[in-house]
Amino acid sequence: MNRRLVSGLALIVTTVVAAPATDAIALGHHRAKVRNSLPADAPQALYRTQPRLPTPHGWPGVNNAFSQTSGTGRYARGGYFWSDYIYDDHGATTTSTGGISVTAGSPSFGLYTYPDGAASQNGADIFRAAVLRRAHATYWRVDWNTLVKRRVPIAEWTFDTDNKSSTGGSSWPAGAGASSPGIERALVMSSHGARLINTLTGKVLIKRPVTSDLRAQSFVARIPNRVLHPRGRWRIRLAAGLADSRGTGFRSAPNALSSQTHVYNVTFRTRAQEKPANNFWNDMKQTSSLDAGNVAEFSRVLRWKALHRHRRTRVPVLRGWSDRWYVSRVSLGPGIVTAPRTIEDNQANYLGRVQPYAVYVPKSYSRKRPSPLTFLLHSLTQNQNQYAATTPHFVQEACEQRHSICATTLGRGPDGFYYGTAQLDFWQVWHQVAAAFRLDPNRTILAGYSMGGIGTNEIAMAHPDLFARAVTLAGAVGQVPSLANLRWVPMYLAGGAEDELVPVNVERSEANYLDGLGQRYRWILYPAMDHVFYELADKFSDAARFMGRAHRVRHPARFSFTWVPHDATAAFPSSHKGLGGFRWTQQPRLGITTTGAYWLRHLHARNRKAERAGIKAFTGARPDRKITVSRTSGVRPDVSGLGPAQVQALTWHRGARPPKRPVIRLRLHNVRSLRLLLRAAGFPGGQPGRLKVHTDGPVTIRLGSRTVHVAKGAHVVPFLA
């Protein structure tokens, strides 16, 4: 088990806050709406709602008004609430990096590092910010992505109180090393207190305590209205860095030049400013501004009348790419792990309770009709913004033109291989997308590049009844027996003959194995393409066409399903271990287990230490159309605009449907118990049938309300649905 998971399990759900009784009905309606967007029979991790973040001490307002889209804000209940990008605290560029990047394939623009210790490589990262107006005071709040020690961060608000850049000063107090025009007041907040400064005279107008809440990871300052005079329209800005020893000013980054800014993170940056192209951590514009020392363009106009009147604006829904966040049910610790030994160790690097993910919303999206969902799983060394940053044409074809919402998870880091907490992130993100958007649970497609392609294989084979199609680009798994699980999930494979990371023989063996099973697949081999150039070429139109408008098959007549009943490395031959150690999971503490397949549920293995358990199932009451296959093999002059390519494919052709028969057949290997859904298998209430079972050991089978115990061997069990 993941070593950081073991130490972190004690922290599971540490952030849960019980819902008030008055919210119970609304919560029930919300859960019902979410479940309508989700398929049945997934791991429990998919259905669990996110915990609530605790309300900070000293904050008298609501805590649930924040948008969960980074780079957006809204008015609600007497306050203004802003969600910032997370893991974007990279400051300016510098001649010395002074540290190690855990995501070499998705670099940041800023290069500031942190001193070792309590900053946890993320100590000045603003997560959220809020302003609240009450009758006698205003409240200023900063939520930190990581807060281990109160003394680490410092935040500074600047106020242009007449919203005129021509009046006021431009230099930020407290040694921030930043500038913006029109500043009349500044509020500096650290664990040592809050100071309201007249920037024109340098006079401290008032000193107030700051409520620093480690559990909520928040700073809150209360400033009396008689001192601040909140009225009209103010232009506000906010930035953060490391506090000096007295807590009254900023200290420099360890690897910054003395002349550079001391700011790590500037908030109030929008998606229009932080454009997706090549912007893996949403810090491109921030870095260029900090390089110049001028943060003028990152601001919000605060309308005090809107706060006074409790104006409420809608939760923003951005079209195109955006980064969103959610609260994980597992916290593995604070901050980011960047030690050299953690690079490509397949374990979590981004440990905190709040995790980001990227979502693409097509222009055509409307809650009036459900949208398909396409997962684009990222590669080794990449992050959730891989496709937004590097493959805009693929995104247009796979997401925009297919009218599909697309999502990419961080997976807790660059090298999780969608195992353990990296896979938990996948299920939790799926739930969050279903909570935010209306989805068609029958039109989910799983796709990925490199490590993401391996994860696509892993998750699709473990849960084939959840997906319509699977697309793996430069990331095959080879000849794996559990590929037989994908009988009803057509598979797309593509890669380059010069791929230095995923050898062509691995793709070929997977394609040939699928061919031998008579299952649908399409394999494209580009003769002059390597691993990196294939992605950067951004020509995947053939893959997008394969996705099409496919629907999952919910209740087939015939299927096979095998699974690994324990948590183990299982699928890669020893010669392919270098591809990442493909693993299936049985981790009930994370809510990740084998659940069932199609019209079978509650699958349990007799010997949990065995290599495999398996089922071959058939129902005559819901017959499939007769299938004939055709095979394609040869060179095509141009595929996806990348020139000649070898194409190998197997296609099904449907014929007549045979007559129904009231029989179910099960061949079981190492199965202790299961539940058979008779209606889904084609037996409505009151219909008689026969269950033919061949099992290599005793098995308990639940047939509707009836439970039968079957001994080893072949048996016929009559039943009434």
Protein Blocks (a to p, Z undefined) as FASTA:
>chain_A
ZZklmmmmmmgoklbccddfklmmmmmmmmmmmmmmpcehiafklmpccddddddehiab
dfklcccbehiacdeehiacddddehianopadfbloiacfblmlccfblcdcdehjkno
pamccfbdcddddfkbccdddddfbdfblklpccdddddfkopakgccfbdghhlopace
hiabdcdddfkbccdddfknopafbdcdddddfklopacddddfklnopghjdddddddd
dddfkopaccddfkbcfkbcfbfbdghiafklmcfbhplnopmmmmmmmmnopaklgccd
ddfklmmnopacdddddehjdddddddfbdfbehjdfbfklgonlpafblbfbdcddddd
dfklcfkbccddddddddehiafklmmmmmmmlmmmmmmmnopacdddeklpaklnopaj
lmmmmmmmmmmmmmmpccdfklcccddehjlmmmmmmmmmmmmmlpfbdcdehiaebjaf
klmmmmmmccdddddfklcklcfklmmmmmmmmmmnopacdddddfkbcfklmmmnopak
lmmmmnmmadcdfbdfbdcddddfbdcdfkbcfklmmnnopaddddfknopacfbecjag
hiacfblmbmbdcdddddfklccddddddddedddfbgghnapadddddddddddddddd
dddddddehiabdcddfklnopaghiacddddddfbdcdddehjbccdddeddddddddZ
Z
